[in-house]
Amino acid sequence: MKKVALFLIISFFFSGITIETGLSNIDFNNTKGSKILLKGSLSMPGIKSNAQPVEVYQNPQNLDVGFLANLGMINITIFNAQNSPVYQTSANGAANSHVYISTRNMSAGWYIIYISNMQGEYLQGSFMMQ
């Protein structure tokens, strides 16, 4: 009986099942990490869309900033809980490109990622380091 229960538990975690919870969806096959909810607006030159052109995922050792459309030059800044910048870079926000930001040296606590374009539009989201 113990072998059957263990088999069912292992099969469940490796089956690609997405579980609907009260807080969020948990996808056990997601290798990107936890998605950071971004608020705000960044327009895509020449395209009218309500879709977010940037996705950010938090992994144990980095942030993966993925661009879904051509955005031109983008500034990425991370602020700590005291509103002090701890990371800043500029990147070409080309479609299907990524910026990987190491979080290995960040202390435990809350942070805000701020992604802006040259027109002053921005997206921001918060994440926690443990």
Steps between C-alpha positions, in 0.01 A plus 500: 500500500786737582655435158172584324462825697860599428452422131184714486673792670802483268278457193295801604801732521648390169177479302489862388183564694415859577325541835249779550528648848331796662811714458649408164563222252789268577657337195738224605665495156582874509877531472493881479426554870239716668342766280517853642178694450576823312277807518511805278527546127771472237391562143639308208603733215255468211281243678180560696448225755389452860750216546805552722811504277728386787495200734718460809562169674681453831727200541707418808810663349375754244222701345413421139369811322351387167395736223202385293514791252750751365511781756821684414726613784371397842626594846477241778545608861456297819429684826527356851247557780669832585434617140873497423608365159696175531520419128470702181557427131385601155423243234366473149150358550498286186219248456580157643810626681574471871693683768614280788565678830692315770332514841767298683634801691162651592411497868173355622208739467264667253612657174336688214599451136434807287513467120468823300536623143630829362144643486462473878261204491570225751413165649578413860465200724611385841677184605645355817844357561528244780 
